[in-house]
Amino acid sequence: MAQDQDIRTGRHCVFLMHVHLVFTTKFRHKVFTARHLKRMEEVMANVCSDFECELVEFNGEAEYVHLLVNFPPTVSVSKLVNSLKSVSSRRLRQEFPELKKHYWRAQRLWNGSYFAGSVGGASLDVLRRYIESQDRPHV
């Protein structure tokens, strides 16, 4: 369960929202090394910061990455994803020329699709039971 310090506040709301994101490389090419992933984590953390989000966790393998992002309700997940993918693709292809040989024609690092899953402290069953247990007025 979330600690009190994890709860964020906005001008008119109190929130604790996380999203689990998974991005795969174009054509599922196995191109990432530890160096690439280390730099990608830095780039993606900066993009998250620009959106007033927090990159809570990051990890990956040769052809995909996983991110856990804490984000405010003012941020559209699709816009965040678009920025994360475009900025990281551009920066990594600039900084690591060896990546260009895999994507000389496509000019992009990432597959066009992605996975996004909402993450929370309580399961859907627990939330459903909590909402059902509210004392609704009968009049």
A tleap script that builds the chain and sets N, CA, C and O, in Angstrom:
source leaprc.protein.ff14SB
mol = sequence {
  NMET ALA GLN ASP GLN ASP ILE ARG THR GLY
  ARG HIE CYS VAL PHE LEU MET HIE VAL HIE
  LEU VAL PHE THR THR LYS PHE ARG HIE LYS
  VAL PHE THR ALA ARG HIE LEU LYS ARG MET
  GLU GLU VAL MET ALA ASN VAL CYS SER ASP
  PHE GLU CYS GLU LEU VAL GLU PHE ASN GLY
  GLU ALA GLU TYR VAL HIE LEU LEU VAL ASN
  PHE PRO PRO THR VAL SER VAL SER LYS LEU
  VAL ASN SER LEU LYS SER VAL SER SER ARG
  ARG LEU ARG GLN GLU PHE PRO GLU LEU LYS
  LYS HIE TYR TRP ARG ALA GLN ARG LEU TRP
  ASN GLY SER TYR PHE ALA GLY SER VAL GLY
  GLY ALA SER LEU ASP VAL LEU ARG ARG TYR
  ILE GLU SER GLN ASP ARG PRO HIE CVAL
}
set mol.1.N position { 0.842 -1.186 0.000 }
set mol.1.CA position { 0.000 0.000 0.000 }
set mol.1.C position { 0.883 1.245 0.000 }
set mol.1.O position { 1.999 1.234 0.521 }
set mol.2.N position { 0.381 2.277 -0.573 }
set mol.2.CA position { 1.151 3.515 -0.709 }
set mol.2.C position { 1.379 4.180 0.634 }
set mol.2.O position { 0.507 4.178 1.504 }
set mol.3.N position { 2.544 4.737 0.787 }
set mol.3.CA position { 2.854 5.529 1.963 }
set mol.3.C position { 2.315 6.937 1.754 }
set mol.3.O position { 2.097 7.347 0.614 }
set mol.4.N position { 2.097 7.686 2.832 }
set mol.4.CA position { 1.589 9.052 2.720 }
set mol.4.C position { 2.494 9.928 1.865 }
set mol.4.O position { 2.001 10.799 1.149 }
set mol.5.N position { 3.817 9.718 1.924 }
set mol.5.CA position { 4.722 10.563 1.157 }
set mol.5.C position { 4.629 10.291 -0.345 }
set mol.5.O position { 5.108 11.104 -1.135 }
set mol.6.N position { 4.031 9.176 -0.763 }
set mol.6.CA position { 3.862 8.870 -2.180 }
set mol.6.C position { 2.680 9.612 -2.796 }
set mol.6.O position { 2.625 9.785 -4.013 }
set mol.7.N position { 1.753 10.043 -1.982 }
set mol.7.CA position { 0.562 10.737 -2.478 }
set mol.7.C position { 0.956 12.150 -2.872 }
set mol.7.O position { 1.596 12.872 -2.107 }
set mol.8.N position { 0.557 12.534 -4.091 }
set mol.8.CA position { 0.899 13.860 -4.613 }
set mol.8.C position { -0.346 14.738 -4.626 }
set mol.8.O position { -1.473 14.244 -4.649 }
set mol.9.N position { -0.124 16.034 -4.610 }
set mol.9.CA position { -1.256 16.956 -4.647 }
set mol.9.C position { -1.097 17.920 -5.810 }
set mol.9.O position { 0.007 18.330 -6.169 }
set mol.10.N position { -2.233 18.263 -6.380 }
set mol.10.CA position { -2.285 19.276 -7.413 }
set mol.10.C position { -3.097 20.441 -6.880 }
set mol.10.O position { -3.415 20.501 -5.693 }
set mol.11.N position { -3.423 21.347 -7.753 }
set mol.11.CA position { -4.175 22.515 -7.325 }
set mol.11.C position { -5.560 22.152 -6.804 }
set mol.11.O position { -6.031 22.725 -5.822 }
set mol.12.N position { -6.216 21.186 -7.476 }
set mol.12.CA position { -7.574 20.814 -7.098 }
set mol.12.C position { -7.740 19.319 -6.887 }
set mol.12.O position { -8.862 18.814 -6.920 }
set mol.13.N position { -6.639 18.600 -6.670 }
set mol.13.CA position { -6.777 17.148 -6.521 }
set mol.13.C position { -5.639 16.565 -5.693 }
set mol.13.O position { -4.585 17.171 -5.505 }
set mol.14.N position { -5.905 15.377 -5.217 }
set mol.14.CA position { -4.904 14.570 -4.534 }
set mol.14.C position { -4.844 13.269 -5.328 }
set mol.14.O position { -5.886 12.693 -5.643 }
set mol.15.N position { -3.653 12.802 -5.653 }
set mol.15.CA position { -3.581 11.652 -6.544 }
set mol.15.C position { -2.370 10.777 -6.269 }
set mol.15.O position { -1.370 11.202 -5.690 }
set mol.16.N position { -2.509 9.548 -6.707 }
set mol.16.CA position { -1.427 8.569 -6.699 }
set mol.16.C position { -1.689 7.657 -7.895 }
set mol.16.O position { -2.433 6.682 -7.791 }
set mol.17.N position { -1.073 7.983 -9.032 }
set mol.17.CA position { -1.320 7.256 -10.274 }
set mol.17.C position { 0.000 6.751 -10.849 }
set mol.17.O position { 0.978 7.491 -10.962 }
set mol.18.N position { -0.002 5.476 -11.206 }
set mol.18.CA position { 1.170 4.861 -11.823 }
set mol.18.C position { 0.743 4.133 -13.089 }
set mol.18.O position { -0.380 3.638 -13.190 }
set mol.19.N position { 1.651 4.078 -14.049 }
set mol.19.CA position { 1.413 3.307 -15.262 }
set mol.19.C position { 2.655 2.458 -15.546 }
set mol.19.O position { 3.787 2.920 -15.409 }
set mol.20.N position { 2.415 1.206 -15.945 }
set mol.20.CA position { 3.488 0.303 -16.351 }
set mol.20.C position { 3.533 0.336 -17.875 }
set mol.20.O position { 2.542 0.019 -18.533 }
set mol.21.N position { 4.678 0.719 -18.437 }
set mol.21.CA position { 4.845 0.832 -19.887 }
set mol.21.C position { 5.874 -0.177 -20.369 }
set mol.21.O position { 6.886 -0.419 -19.711 }
set mol.22.N position { 5.596 -0.762 -21.534 }
set mol.22.CA position { 6.558 -1.660 -22.175 }
set mol.22.C position { 6.688 -1.227 -23.633 }
set mol.22.O position { 5.694 -1.114 -24.350 }
set mol.23.N position { 7.932 -0.984 -24.063 }
set mol.23.CA position { 8.227 -0.624 -25.446 }
set mol.23.C position { 9.128 -1.707 -26.028 }
set mol.23.O position { 10.061 -2.166 -25.368 }
set mol.24.N position { 8.848 -2.117 -27.265 }
set mol.24.CA position { 9.704 -3.082 -27.950 }
set mol.24.C position { 10.375 -2.405 -29.139 }
set mol.24.O position { 9.842 -1.453 -29.710 }
set mol.25.N position { 11.540 -2.905 -29.498 }
set mol.25.CA position { 12.273 -2.326 -30.618 }
set mol.25.C position { 11.584 -2.670 -31.935 }
set mol.25.O position { 10.862 -3.661 -32.036 }
set mol.26.N position { 11.820 -1.841 -32.927 }
set mol.26.CA position { 11.300 -2.077 -34.275 }
set mol.26.C position { 11.832 -3.426 -34.760 }
set mol.26.O position { 13.026 -3.703 -34.647 }
set mol.27.N position { 10.964 -4.245 -35.289 }
set mol.27.CA position { 11.292 -5.582 -35.799 }
set mol.27.C position { 11.823 -6.517 -34.707 }
set mol.27.O position { 12.376 -7.575 -35.009 }
set mol.28.N position { 11.656 -6.130 -33.452 }
set mol.28.CA position { 12.143 -6.905 -32.292 }
set mol.28.C position { 13.634 -7.230 -32.403 }
set mol.28.O position { 14.081 -8.277 -31.933 }
set mol.29.N position { 14.398 -6.334 -33.024 }
set mol.29.CA position { 15.848 -6.527 -33.107 }
set mol.29.C position { 16.444 -6.427 -31.707 }
set mol.29.O position { 16.059 -5.567 -30.915 }
set mol.30.N position { 17.380 -7.310 -31.416 }
set mol.30.CA position { 18.068 -7.302 -30.117 }
set mol.30.C position { 19.276 -6.386 -30.230 }
set mol.30.O position { 20.360 -6.817 -30.624 }
set mol.31.N position { 19.082 -5.128 -29.886 }
set mol.31.CA position { 20.123 -4.129 -30.130 }
set mol.31.C position { 20.700 -3.490 -28.869 }
set mol.31.O position { 21.779 -2.900 -28.930 }
set mol.32.N position { 20.022 -3.588 -27.740 }
set mol.32.CA position { 20.463 -2.857 -26.552 }
set mol.32.C position { 21.527 -3.610 -25.769 }
set mol.32.O position { 21.472 -4.828 -25.598 }
set mol.33.N position { 22.498 -2.829 -25.300 }
set mol.33.CA position { 23.507 -3.327 -24.367 }
set mol.33.C position { 23.285 -2.584 -23.047 }
set mol.33.O position { 22.410 -1.723 -22.951 }
set mol.34.N position { 24.068 -2.917 -22.054 }
set mol.34.CA position { 23.956 -2.241 -20.756 }
set mol.34.C position { 24.196 -0.736 -20.906 }
set mol.34.O position { 23.533 0.062 -20.243 }
set mol.35.N position { 25.132 -0.345 -21.767 }
set mol.35.CA position { 25.407 1.081 -22.018 }
set mol.35.C position { 24.193 1.797 -22.570 }
set mol.35.O position { 23.851 2.893 -22.124 }
set mol.36.N position { 23.540 1.175 -23.544 }
set mol.36.CA position { 22.344 1.768 -24.143 }
set mol.36.C position { 21.243 1.948 -23.100 }
set mol.36.O position { 20.613 3.002 -23.019 }
set mol.37.N position { 21.023 0.905 -22.310 }
set mol.37.CA position { 19.948 0.961 -21.316 }
set mol.37.C position { 20.230 2.003 -20.232 }
set mol.37.O position { 19.315 2.676 -19.758 }
set mol.38.N position { 21.492 2.132 -19.846 }
set mol.38.CA position { 21.848 3.137 -18.832 }
set mol.38.C position { 21.541 4.546 -19.349 }
set mol.38.O position { 20.950 5.360 -18.640 }
set mol.39.N position { 21.945 4.823 -20.581 }
set mol.39.CA position { 21.685 6.148 -21.165 }
set mol.39.C position { 20.192 6.354 -21.406 }
set mol.39.O position { 19.675 7.451 -21.195 }
set mol.40.N position { 19.501 5.307 -21.844 }
set mol.40.CA position { 18.067 5.416 -22.088 }
set mol.40.C position { 17.313 5.748 -20.801 }
set mol.40.O position { 16.365 6.534 -20.822 }
set mol.41.N position { 17.722 5.164 -19.702 }
set mol.41.CA position { 17.085 5.472 -18.423 }
set mol.41.C position { 17.241 6.956 -18.092 }
set mol.41.O position { 16.293 7.586 -17.625 }
set mol.42.N position { 18.421 7.517 -18.328 }
set mol.42.CA position { 18.649 8.945 -18.075 }
set mol.42.C position { 17.762 9.812 -18.964 }
set mol.42.O position { 17.142 10.766 -18.493 }
set mol.43.N position { 17.706 9.474 -20.253 }
set mol.43.CA position { 16.894 10.236 -21.203 }
set mol.43.C position { 15.424 10.170 -20.817 }
set mol.43.O position { 14.733 11.189 -20.812 }
set mol.44.N position { 14.947 8.976 -20.495 }
set mol.44.CA position { 13.528 8.817 -20.166 }
set mol.44.C position { 13.182 9.486 -18.836 }
set mol.44.O position { 12.074 9.999 -18.675 }
set mol.45.N position { 14.102 9.487 -17.894 }
set mol.45.CA position { 13.865 10.195 -16.630 }
set mol.45.C position { 13.726 11.694 -16.883 }
set mol.45.O position { 12.894 12.354 -16.259 }
set mol.46.N position { 14.532 12.233 -17.792 }
set mol.46.CA position { 14.434 13.659 -18.130 }
set mol.46.C position { 13.113 13.986 -18.818 }
set mol.46.O position { 12.499 15.013 -18.527 }
set mol.47.N position { 12.678 13.128 -19.718 }
set mol.47.CA position { 11.391 13.337 -20.385 }
set mol.47.C position { 10.266 13.308 -19.349 }
set mol.47.O position { 9.373 14.155 -19.374 }
set mol.48.N position { 10.312 12.341 -18.450 }
set mol.48.CA position { 9.293 12.263 -17.399 }
set mol.48.C position { 9.281 13.540 -16.566 }
set mol.48.O position { 8.217 14.069 -16.245 }
set mol.49.N position { 10.448 14.024 -16.224 }
set mol.49.CA position { 10.549 15.250 -15.442 }
set mol.49.C position { 9.913 16.427 -16.172 }
set mol.49.O position { 9.255 17.260 -15.548 }
set mol.50.N position { 10.103 16.503 -17.487 }
set mol.50.CA position { 9.488 17.569 -18.284 }
set mol.50.C position { 7.962 17.526 -18.206 }
set mol.50.O position { 7.306 18.561 -18.316 }
set mol.51.N position { 7.399 16.338 -18.016 }
set mol.51.CA position { 5.946 16.158 -17.910 }
set mol.51.C position { 5.463 16.204 -16.460 }
set mol.51.O position { 4.289 15.951 -16.186 }
set mol.52.N position { 6.371 16.528 -15.529 }
set mol.52.CA position { 6.079 16.513 -14.093 }
set mol.52.C position { 5.697 15.118 -13.627 }
set mol.52.O position { 4.855 14.947 -12.746 }
set mol.53.N position { 6.332 14.126 -14.236 }
set mol.53.CA position { 6.164 12.723 -13.873 }
set mol.53.C position { 7.453 12.257 -13.200 }
set mol.53.O position { 8.465 12.958 -13.202 }
set mol.54.N position { 7.387 11.070 -12.632 }
set mol.54.CA position { 8.578 10.489 -12.016 }
set mol.54.C position { 8.782 9.089 -12.566 }
set mol.54.O position { 7.873 8.259 -12.523 }
set mol.55.N position { 9.976 8.827 -13.082 }
set mol.55.CA position { 10.332 7.478 -13.517 }
set mol.55.C position { 10.724 6.711 -12.261 }
set mol.55.O position { 11.832 6.869 -11.750 }
set mol.56.N position { 9.816 5.885 -11.768 }
set mol.56.CA position { 10.011 5.175 -10.505 }
set mol.56.C position { 10.946 3.987 -10.685 }
set mol.56.O position { 11.804 3.724 -9.842 }
set mol.57.N position { 10.771 3.274 -11.790 }
set mol.57.CA position { 11.578 2.082 -12.049 }
set mol.57.C position { 11.801 1.935 -13.548 }
set mol.57.O position { 10.935 2.277 -14.354 }
set mol.58.N position { 12.969 1.424 -13.908 }
set mol.58.CA position { 13.311 1.214 -15.313 }
set mol.58.C position { 14.198 -0.012 -15.418 }
set mol.58.O position { 15.112 -0.199 -14.614 }
set mol.59.N position { 13.922 -0.852 -16.418 }
set mol.59.CA position { 14.791 -1.984 -16.705 }
set mol.59.C position { 14.473 -2.474 -18.110 }
set mol.59.O position { 13.456 -2.098 -18.694 }
set mol.60.N position { 15.336 -3.303 -18.640 }
set mol.60.CA position { 15.081 -3.796 -19.977 }
set mol.60.C position { 16.008 -4.921 -20.356 }
set mol.60.O position { 16.890 -5.319 -19.594 }
set mol.61.N position { 15.787 -5.423 -21.554 }
set mol.61.CA position { 16.632 -6.453 -22.136 }
set mol.61.C position { 17.049 -5.981 -23.515 }
set mol.61.O position { 16.903 -4.800 -23.829 }
set mol.62.N position { 17.556 -6.859 -24.329 }
set mol.62.CA position { 18.123 -6.486 -25.616 }
set mol.62.C position { 17.098 -5.918 -26.591 }
set mol.62.O position { 17.462 -5.137 -27.470 }
set mol.63.N position { 15.808 -6.294 -26.456 }
set mol.63.CA position { 14.818 -5.817 -27.426 }
set mol.63.C position { 13.599 -5.125 -26.816 }
set mol.63.O position { 12.657 -4.812 -27.544 }
set mol.64.N position { 13.585 -4.878 -25.519 }
set mol.64.CA position { 12.459 -4.159 -24.928 }
set mol.64.C position { 12.849 -3.513 -23.601 }
set mol.64.O position { 13.864 -3.852 -22.993 }
set mol.65.N position { 12.002 -2.562 -23.170 }
set mol.65.CA position { 12.206 -1.915 -21.873 }
set mol.65.C position { 10.874 -1.858 -21.120 }
set mol.65.O position { 9.800 -1.820 -21.720 }
set mol.66.N position { 10.978 -1.854 -19.801 }
set mol.66.CA position { 9.838 -1.689 -18.900 }
set mol.66.C position { 10.046 -0.410 -18.106 }
set mol.66.O position { 11.152 -0.129 -17.644 }
set mol.67.N position { 8.974 0.366 -17.947 }
set mol.67.CA position { 9.022 1.578 -17.144 }
set mol.67.C position { 7.858 1.575 -16.165 }
set mol.67.O position { 6.765 1.115 -16.495 }
set mol.68.N position { 8.087 2.079 -14.983 }
set mol.68.CA position { 7.016 2.347 -14.028 }
set mol.68.C position { 7.052 3.847 -13.787 }
set mol.68.O position { 8.043 4.378 -13.285 }
set mol.69.N position { 5.964 4.534 -14.148 }
set mol.69.CA position { 5.934 5.991 -14.106 }
set mol.69.C position { 4.811 6.461 -13.198 }
set mol.69.O position { 3.669 6.019 -13.322 }
set mol.70.N position { 5.145 7.357 -12.288 }
set mol.70.CA position { 4.167 8.043 -11.444 }
set mol.70.C position { 3.811 9.326 -12.191 }
set mol.70.O position { 4.692 10.124 -12.512 }
set mol.71.N position { 2.516 9.526 -12.469 }
set mol.71.CA position { 2.142 10.674 -13.291 }
set mol.71.C position { 0.919 11.388 -12.722 }
set mol.71.O position { 0.096 10.771 -12.046 }
set mol.72.N position { 0.799 12.697 -12.997 }
set mol.72.CA position { -0.360 13.460 -12.524 }
set mol.72.C position { -1.552 13.274 -13.469 }
set mol.72.O position { -1.367 12.872 -14.617 }
set mol.73.N position { -2.758 13.556 -13.006 }
set mol.73.CA position { -3.953 13.383 -13.843 }
set mol.73.C position { -4.013 14.351 -15.026 }
set mol.73.O position { -4.839 14.173 -15.921 }
set mol.74.N position { -3.170 15.352 -15.046 }
set mol.74.CA position { -3.156 16.299 -16.163 }
set mol.74.C position { -2.382 15.768 -17.364 }
set mol.74.O position { -2.422 16.366 -18.439 }
set mol.75.N position { -1.682 14.655 -17.192 }
set mol.75.CA position { -0.846 14.101 -18.258 }
set mol.75.C position { -1.584 12.983 -18.982 }
set mol.75.O position { -2.100 12.058 -18.355 }
set mol.76.N position { -1.626 13.076 -20.292 }
set mol.76.CA position { -2.179 12.020 -21.123 }
set mol.76.C position { -1.111 10.942 -21.311 }
set mol.76.O position { 0.011 11.240 -21.719 }
set mol.77.N position { -1.458 9.706 -21.017 }
set mol.77.CA position { -0.495 8.617 -21.150 }
set mol.77.C position { -0.001 8.520 -22.593 }
set mol.77.O position { 1.187 8.284 -22.818 }
set mol.78.N position { -0.883 8.695 -23.567 }
set mol.78.CA position { -0.471 8.582 -24.967 }
set mol.78.C position { 0.528 9.680 -25.353 }
set mol.78.O position { 1.452 9.421 -26.125 }
set mol.79.N position { 0.360 10.882 -24.836 }
set mol.79.CA position { 1.318 11.960 -25.129 }
set mol.79.C position { 2.658 11.703 -24.442 }
set mol.79.O position { 3.717 11.969 -25.011 }
set mol.80.N position { 2.604 11.190 -23.225 }
set mol.80.CA position { 3.832 10.844 -22.510 }
set mol.80.C position { 4.587 9.758 -23.272 }
set mol.80.O position { 5.798 9.860 -23.467 }
set mol.81.N position { 3.872 8.721 -23.700 }
set mol.81.CA position { 4.491 7.626 -24.445 }
set mol.81.C position { 5.111 8.144 -25.740 }
set mol.81.O position { 6.246 7.801 -26.071 }
set mol.82.N position { 4.369 8.965 -26.463 }
set mol.82.CA position { 4.876 9.511 -27.721 }
set mol.82.C position { 6.194 10.267 -27.498 }
set mol.82.O position { 7.141 10.114 -28.270 }
set mol.83.N position { 6.245 11.062 -26.465 }
set mol.83.CA position { 7.448 11.828 -26.176 }
set mol.83.C position { 8.590 10.921 -25.712 }
set mol.83.O position { 9.728 11.092 -26.148 }
set mol.84.N position { 8.300 9.966 -24.840 }
set mol.84.CA position { 9.331 9.039 -24.373 }
set mol.84.C position { 9.967 8.290 -25.539 }
set mol.84.O position { 11.189 8.168 -25.626 }
set mol.85.N position { 9.119 7.794 -26.431 }
set mol.85.CA position { 9.629 7.004 -27.551 }
set mol.85.C position { 10.373 7.869 -28.573 }
set mol.85.O position { 11.442 7.481 -29.043 }
set mol.86.N position { 9.830 9.015 -28.916 }
set mol.86.CA position { 10.477 9.838 -29.946 }
set mol.86.C position { 11.794 10.433 -29.456 }
set mol.86.O position { 12.789 10.405 -30.180 }
set mol.87.N position { 11.813 10.968 -28.243 }
set mol.87.CA position { 13.048 11.573 -27.721 }
set mol.87.C position { 14.124 10.512 -27.513 }
set mol.87.O position { 15.278 10.723 -27.885 }
set mol.88.N position { 13.760 9.373 -26.923 }
set mol.88.CA position { 14.771 8.335 -26.680 }
set mol.88.C position { 15.295 7.769 -27.999 }
set mol.88.O position { 16.487 7.485 -28.113 }
set mol.89.N position { 14.430 7.602 -28.991 }
set mol.89.CA position { 14.867 7.098 -30.293 }
set mol.89.C position { 15.860 8.059 -30.937 }
set mol.89.O position { 16.920 7.649 -31.410 }
set mol.90.N position { 15.509 9.325 -30.950 }
set mol.90.CA position { 16.367 10.333 -31.571 }
set mol.90.C position { 17.719 10.430 -30.852 }
set mol.90.O position { 18.772 10.419 -31.489 }
set mol.91.N position { 17.673 10.525 -29.527 }
set mol.91.CA position { 18.915 10.683 -28.757 }
set mol.91.C position { 19.823 9.462 -28.867 }
set mol.91.O position { 21.029 9.598 -29.071 }
set mol.92.N position { 19.243 8.271 -28.732 }
set mol.92.CA position { 20.080 7.078 -28.780 }
set mol.92.C position { 20.682 6.860 -30.163 }
set mol.92.O position { 21.836 6.446 -30.268 }
set mol.93.N position { 19.934 7.129 -31.217 }
set mol.93.CA position { 20.486 6.979 -32.566 }
set mol.93.C position { 21.565 8.025 -32.833 }
set mol.93.O position { 22.499 7.768 -33.593 }
set mol.94.N position { 21.446 9.210 -32.210 }
set mol.94.CA position { 22.492 10.229 -32.356 }
set mol.94.C position { 23.753 9.849 -31.581 }
set mol.94.O position { 24.866 9.972 -32.093 }
set mol.95.N position { 23.570 9.392 -30.361 }
set mol.95.CA position { 24.703 9.128 -29.473 }
set mol.95.C position { 25.372 7.778 -29.711 }
set mol.95.O position { 26.542 7.599 -29.375 }
set mol.96.N position { 24.635 6.822 -30.290 }
set mol.96.CA position { 25.173 5.488 -30.545 }
set mol.96.C position { 24.993 5.150 -32.029 }
set mol.96.O position { 24.002 4.526 -32.407 }
set mol.97.N position { 25.938 5.555 -32.857 }
set mol.97.CA position { 25.809 5.345 -34.305 }
set mol.97.C position { 25.611 3.883 -34.705 }
set mol.97.O position { 25.036 3.601 -35.756 }
set mol.98.N position { 26.084 2.955 -33.874 }
set mol.98.CA position { 25.926 1.532 -34.208 }
set mol.98.C position { 24.456 1.109 -34.274 }
set mol.98.O position { 24.136 0.099 -34.901 }
set mol.99.N position { 23.560 1.867 -33.638 }
set mol.99.CA position { 22.129 1.542 -33.699 }
set mol.99.C position { 21.548 1.838 -35.076 }
set mol.99.O position { 20.559 1.226 -35.479 }
set mol.100.N position { 22.153 2.765 -35.790 }
set mol.100.CA position { 21.639 3.154 -37.109 }
set mol.100.C position { 21.665 2.003 -38.111 }
set mol.100.O position { 20.817 1.937 -39.001 }
set mol.101.N position { 22.628 1.100 -37.971 }
set mol.101.CA position { 22.726 0.008 -38.946 }
set mol.101.C position { 21.500 -0.907 -38.902 }
set mol.101.O position { 21.160 -1.531 -39.907 }
set mol.102.N position { 20.842 -0.991 -37.758 }
set mol.102.CA position { 19.631 -1.812 -37.646 }
set mol.102.C position { 18.409 -1.089 -38.207 }
set mol.102.O position { 17.445 -1.726 -38.632 }
set mol.103.N position { 18.454 0.239 -38.206 }
set mol.103.CA position { 17.264 1.019 -38.529 }
set mol.103.C position { 17.523 2.067 -39.595 }
set mol.103.O position { 16.889 3.122 -39.585 }
set mol.104.N position { 18.428 1.804 -40.502 }
set mol.104.CA position { 18.779 2.794 -41.529 }
set mol.104.C position { 17.581 3.168 -42.380 }
set mol.104.O position { 17.489 4.306 -42.840 }
set mol.105.N position { 16.672 2.251 -42.599 }
set mol.105.CA position { 15.512 2.529 -43.433 }
set mol.105.C position { 14.330 3.051 -42.618 }
set mol.105.O position { 13.646 3.987 -43.031 }
set mol.106.N position { 14.100 2.449 -41.478 }
set mol.106.CA position { 12.934 2.797 -40.660 }
set mol.106.C position { 13.102 4.150 -39.971 }
set mol.106.O position { 12.108 4.823 -39.699 }
set mol.107.N position { 14.329 4.560 -39.685 }
set mol.107.CA position { 14.612 5.829 -39.004 }
set mol.107.C position { 13.901 5.948 -37.661 }
set mol.107.O position { 13.610 7.053 -37.203 }
set mol.108.N position { 13.630 4.833 -37.046 }
set mol.108.CA position { 13.062 4.861 -35.694 }
set mol.108.C position { 13.500 3.618 -34.944 }
set mol.108.O position { 13.738 2.563 -35.534 }
set mol.109.N position { 13.599 3.762 -33.654 }
set mol.109.CA position { 14.096 2.693 -32.803 }
set mol.109.C position { 12.974 1.781 -32.318 }
set mol.109.O position { 13.171 0.577 -32.155 }
set mol.110.N position { 11.795 2.361 -32.089 }
set mol.110.CA position { 10.709 1.632 -31.426 }
set mol.110.C position { 9.649 1.138 -32.393 }
set mol.110.O position { 9.392 1.744 -33.433 }
set mol.111.N position { 9.045 0.028 -32.024 }
set mol.111.CA position { 7.845 -0.483 -32.671 }
set mol.111.C position { 6.749 0.569 -32.473 }
set mol.111.O position { 6.789 1.304 -31.486 }
set mol.112.N position { 5.796 0.659 -33.361 }
set mol.112.CA position { 4.739 1.665 -33.254 }
set mol.112.C position { 3.770 1.439 -32.109 }
set mol.112.O position { 3.107 2.382 -31.676 }
set mol.113.N position { 3.669 0.220 -31.607 }
set mol.113.CA position { 2.727 -0.064 -30.524 }
set mol.113.C position { 3.451 -0.109 -29.182 }
set mol.113.O position { 4.680 -0.058 -29.122 }
set mol.114.N position { 2.679 -0.204 -28.120 }
set mol.114.CA position { 3.241 -0.274 -26.775 }
set mol.114.C position { 2.211 -0.890 -25.834 }
set mol.114.O position { 1.032 -0.996 -26.172 }
set mol.115.N position { 2.666 -1.293 -24.655 }
set mol.115.CA position { 1.771 -1.772 -23.601 }
set mol.115.C position { 1.716 -0.698 -22.527 }
set mol.115.O position { 2.745 -0.143 -22.141 }
set mol.116.N position { 0.512 -0.406 -22.047 }
set mol.116.CA position { 0.328 0.500 -20.906 }
set mol.116.C position { -0.692 -0.141 -19.974 }
set mol.116.O position { -1.808 -0.454 -20.389 }
set mol.117.N position { -0.313 -0.333 -18.733 }
set mol.117.CA position { -1.212 -0.915 -17.744 }
set mol.117.C position { -1.261 -0.054 -16.505 }
set mol.117.O position { -0.228 0.387 -16.002 }
set mol.118.N position { -2.469 0.185 -16.010 }
set mol.118.CA position { -2.587 0.964 -14.781 }
set mol.118.C position { -2.148 0.104 -13.604 }
set mol.118.O position { -2.368 -1.106 -13.577 }
set mol.119.N position { -1.528 0.755 -12.642 }
set mol.119.CA position { -0.989 0.054 -11.487 }
set mol.119.C position { -1.477 0.772 -10.247 }
set mol.119.O position { -1.451 2.001 -10.182 }
set mol.120.N position { -1.922 0.006 -9.262 }
set mol.120.CA position { -2.398 0.634 -8.039 }
set mol.120.C position { -2.147 -0.240 -6.835 }
set mol.120.O position { -1.644 -1.358 -6.944 }
set mol.121.N position { -2.510 0.296 -5.677 }
set mol.121.CA position { -2.281 -0.417 -4.428 }
set mol.121.C position { -3.308 -1.485 -4.132 }
set mol.121.O position { -3.026 -2.413 -3.374 }
set mol.122.N position { -4.491 -1.380 -4.706 }
set mol.122.CA position { -5.552 -2.339 -4.412 }
set mol.122.C position { -5.984 -3.035 -5.700 }
set mol.122.O position { -5.956 -2.445 -6.780 }
set mol.123.N position { -6.380 -4.285 -5.570 }
set mol.123.CA position { -6.856 -5.018 -6.742 }
set mol.123.C position { -8.269 -4.548 -7.100 }
set mol.123.O position { -8.940 -3.902 -6.295 }
set mol.124.N position { -8.706 -4.877 -8.300 }
set mol.124.CA position { -10.052 -4.483 -8.732 }
set mol.124.C position { -11.130 -5.069 -7.828 }
set mol.124.O position { -12.129 -4.406 -7.547 }
set mol.125.N position { -10.939 -6.311 -7.367 }
set mol.125.CA position { -11.927 -6.921 -6.471 }
set mol.125.C position { -12.048 -6.156 -5.164 }
set mol.125.O position { -13.153 -5.933 -4.670 }
set mol.126.N position { -10.917 -5.754 -4.604 }
set mol.126.CA position { -10.933 -4.995 -3.352 }
set mol.126.C position { -11.644 -3.659 -3.564 }
set mol.126.O position { -12.470 -3.266 -2.741 }
set mol.127.N position { -11.336 -2.956 -4.652 }
set mol.127.CA position { -11.998 -1.676 -4.934 }
set mol.127.C position { -13.492 -1.864 -5.164 }
set mol.127.O position { -14.304 -1.087 -4.662 }
set mol.128.N position { -13.852 -2.890 -5.920 }
set mol.128.CA position { -15.268 -3.155 -6.186 }
set mol.128.C position { -16.025 -3.394 -4.878 }
set mol.128.O position { -17.102 -2.834 -4.673 }
set mol.129.N position { -15.464 -4.223 -3.995 }
set mol.129.CA position { -16.121 -4.491 -2.703 }
set mol.129.C position { -16.212 -3.221 -1.857 }
set mol.129.O position { -17.228 -2.983 -1.204 }
set mol.130.N position { -15.154 -2.407 -1.866 }
set mol.130.CA position { -15.171 -1.155 -1.094 }
set mol.130.C position { -16.276 -0.230 -1.584 }
set mol.130.O position { -17.014 0.339 -0.779 }
set mol.131.N position { -16.393 -0.079 -2.896 }
set mol.131.CA position { -17.431 0.801 -3.453 }
set mol.131.C position { -18.818 0.241 -3.167 }
set mol.131.O position { -19.733 0.996 -2.835 }
set mol.132.N position { -18.983 -1.062 -3.290 }
set mol.132.CA position { -20.282 -1.688 -3.001 }
set mol.132.C position { -20.663 -1.530 -1.536 }
set mol.132.O position { -21.850 -1.485 -1.214 }
set mol.133.N position { -19.686 -1.444 -0.646 }
set mol.133.CA position { -19.975 -1.388 0.801 }
set mol.133.C position { -20.338 0.006 1.296 }
set mol.133.O position { -20.644 0.175 2.477 }
set mol.134.N position { -20.309 1.005 0.423 }
set mol.134.CA position { -20.645 2.360 0.842 }
set mol.134.C position { -22.111 2.435 1.269 }
set mol.134.O position { -22.972 1.759 0.707 }
set mol.135.N position { -22.372 3.255 2.255 }
set mol.135.CA position { -23.728 3.383 2.822 }
set mol.135.C position { -24.541 4.352 1.978 }
set mol.135.O position { -24.596 5.547 2.268 }
set mol.136.N position { -25.164 3.833 0.942 }
set mol.136.CA position { -25.931 4.647 0.003 }
set mol.136.C position { -27.273 4.991 0.633 }
set mol.136.O position { -27.942 4.123 1.194 }
set mol.137.N position { -27.668 6.266 0.540 }
set mol.137.CA position { -28.974 6.642 1.091 }
set mol.137.C position { -30.102 5.947 0.325 }
set mol.137.O position { -30.009 5.760 -0.888 }
set mol.138.N position { -31.165 5.566 1.035 }
set mol.138.CA position { -32.279 4.848 0.421 }
set mol.138.C position { -33.402 5.774 0.029 }
set mol.138.O position { -34.374 5.326 -0.579 }
set mol.139.N position { -33.309 7.025 0.346 }
set mol.139.CA position { -34.406 7.951 0.052 }
set mol.139.C position { -34.099 8.767 -1.174 }
set mol.139.O position { -34.907 9.603 -1.578 }
savepdb mol mol.pdb
quit
